[in-house]
Amino acid sequence: MTIHAGRTRIAVTVLLAASLLTGCAADDSLAQQYRDGNEKGYIAGDFQVVEIPEPERGDPVVFEGVTETGDTVTSDDYRGGVLVVNFWYAACGPCIVEAPLLEEVWQDYQDQGVAFLGVNTYDQPATALSFARDNNITYPSVIDVNDGRVKLAFAQLTPIQATPTTLVIDRDGRVAARIIGQLATASILSTLVADTLAEDAP
């Protein structure tokens, strides 16, 4: 698939996703609660997908954090592969809706040099682990509520305007694509991951 074809498919999918998102949100009282404003940090915003051409990508993101199981992870752990980073927290309505879609893409690509990492911006480990069990999420999340170091590392290089936000990181650790707001279909993220994997594939 060419980059042009991939982007065309994303554009069509995004239009469909935006329509689906609007319909779903109208009936989702928890999601609406966060659109209306909430102390835990949901920021209302238009659904957006942004692909960044390789020559325009900034510096690699350098980060270090501790997951809900107490494991330390760093940006060096993911160099050489594609990384998907999702900013979330357990009581965020849109985060709940998109969780199975993220897991679906993770299952499809985990054997192809793609890693997934959540960044939980509000909860402590027990809550994050409970969310993972309840929603069948199998990839880890950094617990970032105590110092915000991981979110800050990414925010210095790319806008993080809403929760949830999902980033696709290329093999060099640079932000290749950004999804702002609730992921409405797995195919959007799948296409972004496939396009990034196809870049300078070994």
N, C-alpha and C positions, 0 to 999 in steps of 0.2 A: 504494500500500500504506500503510495507516495504521500509526502507531507501535505500536498495540496488536497489530495483525496481525503486524507484524515481530517483536515480542518473543515472541509465541506461537510463531512459526516457529522462532525462536532456541532457545526452551526445549525444543521437541521435538528439534531438531537436536542440541543439547547432550547430551541424554539418549542419543541414538544414538551421538554422538561419544565420549562417556565409555565406552560399552560397547566400541566399536571400539578405543579407546586402550588399555583394559585388556588386550584380547586381543592386540594388537600388541606391547605392552610385554613380555608374558610370554615372547615369542619373540625379543626384540631384545636380544641380550647387551650390545651397546654402550650402548643406552639404560639397561639395568639397571645397568651399571657406574656410570653417573652418578647413578642413583637411590640407589645404595648409598654414595655419597660420593666426591668426586674433587677434587683440589687445584685444578682449573681452574674450579670454581665452579658446577657443576650443583647445584641445590638441589631436592630432592624436594618435591613439593607436589601437592595435588589440582588436577585440571583445573577451571578456573573461567572463566566469561564474565560480565563485569560491564558493564552499560550505565549511564551516568551521565546523569540527566535534565539538560536544559539549565540550569535555574535552580540546579542543585547543582554545576555544574562550577567549578573553581577558576580561578586566574589562567592566562593563556597561558604556555606553556613557552617559555623563551628559551634558545637553545643555539647553539653554533658548533663545528664540527669539520672535520676534513680526511678526505676519502675515500681509498680504496685507490689511486686514480689521482692523488692529490695535489691535488684540487680542494677549495676551501673552500666549505662550505655553512653556512647559518645559518637560524634559524627564520624570518627575514624572507623567505627565498626561497620559503616555502611558504604564507604568509598568503594568504587568499582562496580556498584550495583545501583539499580533504581530504587528510590525510597519514596513511599507515600506517607505523609505526615498529616494527621487529622487532629484539629484542636476541638475539644469537646468537654462536657461535664454531664453528670448523670441525670440531673433534673431538667436539662435542656430539651424541650420538646422536639425540635428538628434533629437533634443528635440521636434521639431514640428512633425516629423514623428512618434515618439514613443508616443506622448501625448494620442491619442485615445486608445492605447494598455494599458497604465497605468490606464486610466479611466475604461476600460473594466474589468480589474482585481479588481479594487476598487469596482465596482458595484457588482461583483460576491462574494466578501468576506466581505463587510462592516458589514454584519449582523452576522458574525462569530468571532467577537472579533479581527478584523484586522483594523488598521487605516493606512491612507496614509498621508504623509506630504512632500510637495515640499520644497526645499531650493533654492531660487532664488539668484544666486551669482552675478548678474549684474544690475538688473532693480529696479526701484522704484515702489511703490504700484500701481500707475495708469496703468503702462505698464503690470504688472503681472495680474491685474484684467481684462484688455482688452484681454490678451492672454487666460485667463480662459474662458471668454465669447465666444471668437472666436472658441475655441477648445472644448467647452462643458466640461470643467474640473470642478468638483464639490468639490474636496478636497482642503484644504488650503495650502498656501506656506508661509514659513518664508522669509522675506526680509532681506538678509544677506549682501548686498553690502556695507553697511555703516561701519560695523566693522568686518565682517567675523567671528564672534564668533562661529556660529553654524558649519560652515565648519571646522573650526579649531578643535572644540571638536571631530568631527568624524575623522578628518585627524590624530589626535594624536593616534588613535587606529586602523585605517585601511587605506590602500592606497586609495587615491582618485586621479587617474591618468588622468582622462579625464572628460569632460562634454559632454554628460550626464553620470552620474554614479548612479546606483540604489542599495540600501542596504536593506536587510531584517534583521530586528532586532527581537530577540527572546523575550520571556516574561520577562526575567531578564534584558533586556536592552542591550544585547550583540550582536555584529554583527554575524549573522548566515550565511549570503550569500552576495555576491557582484557581481553585473553585471557591467562590465566596457564597456562603449560605448553604441551605440544605441540598444535598445530592438527591435528585429526584429519580434518576435511573442509573443502574450500574454501568450501562453502556458508555455514558459520558466519561467516567473515570477510566474505564477499560480502554477506550480509544486514546486517552492522554497517556496512559501507561504504555500502550503498544507503540505509540509514536516515539516516546522517549527511549524505549528499549531499542528501537530501530536505528537510533542515532549512533553512528560509529560503532555498530555492533562488532564485537571481536569475531 
